[in-house]
Amino acid sequence: MDSVRYKIRECRDQEKIESFLHQARIGYLGLVDGKLPYVVPLNYVWTEGKLYFHGAGDGRRNHVMSENPEVCFTVCEEYGTITDPVPAKTDTAYMSVMIFGQAEPITDLDEATHVLQEMLNKYVPGYYNRPLSKQHVDKYRSAVFGGPVQVCRIIPHHMTAKESPIEAEKMYRTVMNAGREI
């Protein structure tokens, strides 16, 4: 597996990578559908060294994963533009992580319940006054709610991370004057 080409941007700080994967909200699941690329934006959780997502139990994504479970999941956040007096040195502040592995459906009810609870904790913290029950998750994964929902995991075989940190004094800011950008 290739490493990061631009070594100055490579992030090897595992704590920073873990923190980033816990807080970022959207990732992109890259699949190979025959000879064509197929990328799906998803909510996800990172827990216990694995990445989890969920969605409808049928459809193109699941069909493609069943044919070829090798995936790349990319999470990226852009923090703004870094200015420089030399136009060619203008840059973007960002962090990104690419996770390579195999996607697999979760069949274990305890693991699925844990993952869906983690999703709720991440995306709507404190909204529900009690934890998910296994019975609710079991119904959720069945056809009761209009179609089965599948919870999947990716166990990373390889990960890369890159960053271009925020340079506070160089960050581009627009100035608003009477509703117009100047």
Secondary structure, DSSP 8 states (H G I E B T S, - for coil): ----SSGGGB---HHHHHHHHHH---EEEEEEETTEEEEEEE--EEETTEEEEEEESSSHHHHHHHH--EEEEEEEEEEEEE--SSGGG-EEEEEEEEEEEEEEE---HHHHHHHHHHHHHHHSTT-SSS---HHHHHHHTTGGGSS-EEEEEEEEEEEEEEEE---GGGB----EETTEE-
